[in-house]
Amino acid sequence: MSEAAIAKKAELVQEVAKKIEEASSVVIVDYLGLTVDEVTRLRVQLREANVEFKVLKNGIVRRAVAQNNLEGLDEALVGPTAVAFSNDDAVAPAKIIAEFAKKADALEIKAGIVEGKVSSKAEIEALASLPNRDGMLSMLLSVLQAPVRNTALAFKAVAEQKEEVA
């Protein structure tokens, strides 16, 4: 192999290692058997959620993972591999890929990395069942508003009761 090719691969490893380090979540999938149309539709959905999706060689991913001192992904890095990187929403890639995999049997989640920790297939699928960032914020807001809302309703009920007595 020429020195130029080796340098290019080393540069690619550095790029992937940086993406893994900066990502809030990474999902590794087996895409073998997907049609071009299915891959295109998946890429569009991921792009809309600001998730980067790349087909990478297993050796490149192994070296990038090793640079980030992550272990436990070797068994997932077998066969055709595509990787989804998300810097914004840790749930988005898992949710989109899991939903897409329900329609496209050929797509299979292998493993992933969430917040810098290696995650199994089961953990990624569990992550996919969580609501997305906006859904979680909505739920949090509802929980924070509940005490104020309940207090206001109690005051209103007391005021109405006193009006009836008077």
KEGULO-422688 format. One line per 10 residues: number of its first residue (from 0); for each residue y, x, z of C-alpha. Coordinates in pm, 1 decimal, decimal comma. Example, Ala and Ser with C-alpha at 12.3 -4.5 7.8 and 13.67 -1.06 7.14 Angstrom:
! KEGULO-422688
0 = -450,0/1230,0/780,0  -106,0/1367,0/714,0
! end
This chain:
! KEGULO-422688
0 = 0,0/0,0/0,0  342,8/136,9/-90,9  603,9/224,8/166,6  833,1/-43,2/24,9  567,9/-311,0/78,1  502,0/-188,7/432,5  874,8/-191,9/508,2  906,3/-544,2/366,5  616,7/-667,4/583,6  764,3/-499,5/892,1
10 = 1095,5/-672,5/820,1  916,1/-1008,3/785,7  735,2/-949,8/1116,7  1071,4/-878,8/1283,9  1220,3/-1196,4/1135,1  928,6/-1414,0/1250,8  929,9/-1250,1/1596,9  1302,0/-1328,6/1630,3  1244,2/-1691,6/1523,9  964,0/-1728,3/1779,6
20 = 1180,5/-1577,2/2053,5  1479,2/-1802,7/1976,6  1279,2/-2122,7/1918,1  1253,8/-2390,1/2183,8  918,7/-2481,6/2028,6  683,6/-2353,7/1761,0  394,5/-2556,6/1620,9  114,3/-2387,1/1427,0  -77,3/-2608,8/1184,8  -359,1/-2597,5/930,9
30 = -235,1/-2761,0/612,2  -540,4/-2700,6/389,9  -615,1/-3011,9/186,3  -262,3/-3153,5/181,3  -131,9/-3244,2/-162,3  193,7/-3098,9/-290,0  353,9/-3440,1/-246,7  240,5/-3460,9/116,5  369,5/-3110,9/195,4  701,8/-3198,5/32,1
40 = 735,5/-3519,2/235,7  647,9/-3328,6/555,8  905,4/-3058,6/477,6  1174,3/-3323,2/416,3  1102,0/-3493,5/749,2  1108,3/-3161,2/932,7  1427,5/-3047,0/756,9  1602,1/-3372,3/856,8  1516,8/-3291,7/1220,2  1651,9/-2936,1/1177,4
50 = 1301,1/-2784,8/1197,2  1208,9/-2487,0/979,5  860,2/-2498,8/823,8  704,0/-2185,4/674,2  365,7/-2089,8/538,1  287,7/-1746,6/681,4  4,1/-1499,6/674,4  -195,1/-1485,8/996,8  -144,1/-1109,5/1028,9  232,9/-1149,4/1018,4
60 = 222,7/-1420,5/1285,9  -17,2/-1214,4/1503,0  216,5/-913,5/1496,5  523,0/-1132,1/1565,8  348,7/-1300,8/1857,9  241,5/-962,0/1995,6  602,4/-839,7/1979,7  699,8/-1132,8/2200,8  418,6/-1048,7/2447,5  242,8/-1381,0/2392,8
70 = -135,2/-1398,3/2407,1  -391,2/-1666,5/2333,6  -307,0/-1757,9/1976,1  -564,7/-1539,6/1797,5  -821,9/-1820,1/1766,6  -554,4/-2049,9/1617,7  -455,8/-1792,9/1357,6  -754,7/-1843,4/1129,5  -744,2/-1998,7/785,2  -433,2/-2133,4/615,4
80 = -143,4/-2136,7/858,4  199,0/-2295,9/850,7  449,7/-2268,1/1132,6  726,9/-2509,1/1234,0  1018,6/-2359,5/1431,4  1270,9/-2572,1/1621,9  1571,0/-2429,9/1804,0  1727,5/-2762,6/1900,6  1465,3/-3015,4/2007,3  1139,9/-2892,4/2159,9
90 = 968,0/-3225,8/2093,3  1074,3/-3277,3/1730,1  823,5/-3057,9/1541,9  527,2/-3173,6/1750,1  626,8/-3540,1/1716,4  689,2/-3525,1/1339,5  371,3/-3329,5/1265,7  154,4/-3549,0/1492,0  291,0/-3865,7/1327,3  238,4/-3719,2/981,2
100 = -115,6/-3607,7/1072,8  -205,9/-3972,3/1148,0  -152,9/-4053,0/778,8  -268,2/-3719,6/634,4  -605,8/-3628,3/782,4  -591,5/-3280,2/628,7  -300,9/-3176,0/853,1  -422,7/-3039,8/1185,8  -228,8/-2898,2/1478,1  -382,4/-2568,2/1590,6
110 = -159,3/-2455,7/1879,3  199,9/-2376,5/1958,8  461,1/-2212,1/2173,7  690,8/-2421,4/2393,4  979,2/-2261,6/2583,0  821,5/-1916,3/2543,6  472,5/-2012,2/2663,8  159,7/-2048,9/2451,7  39,6/-2408,9/2435,1  -297,0/-2546,0/2329,9
120 = -354,4/-2815,9/2070,7  -389,7/-3075,0/2349,1  -61,4/-2968,2/2508,3  122,4/-2991,8/2175,1  -24,9/-3338,2/2115,1  86,5/-3442,1/2465,5  434,2/-3309,7/2388,0  433,3/-3519,6/2070,6  379,5/-3833,4/2276,8  704,6/-3775,6/2469,7
130 = 1025,3/-3938,3/2348,6  1260,7/-3714,7/2152,6  1576,8/-3561,7/2301,8  1792,3/-3868,4/2232,7  1528,5/-4096,6/2383,8  1505,9/-3883,1/2696,8  1884,8/-3875,7/2734,2  1893,7/-4253,1/2696,0  1628,1/-4293,8/2964,8  1815,8/-4054,6/3196,9
140 = 2140,7/-4243,0/3144,4  1967,6/-4571,0/3222,8  1824,8/-4427,3/3546,1  2166,1/-4291,6/3646,7  2338,6/-4624,0/3575,0  2084,3/-4837,5/3761,6  2219,0/-4783,9/4118,2  2577,6/-4856,4/4010,3  2469,6/-5163,4/3814,2  2261,0/-5293,8/4105,3
150 = 2547,2/-5240,0/4351,1  2787,7/-5424,7/4121,6  2541,9/-5714,5/4090,3  2502,5/-5729,4/4470,1  2882,1/-5741,1/4520,0  2910,1/-6012,2/4257,6  2635,5/-6218,6/4426,1  2805,6/-6184,2/4766,3  3142,8/-6284,6/4617,1  2989,2/-6588,5/4446,0
160 = 2817,2/-6691,1/4769,6  3145,1/-6668,2/4963,8  3321,3/-6875,9/4694,1  3057,1/-7149,0/4731,4  3099,1/-7158,2/5109,7  3479,8/-7178,3/5087,4
! end
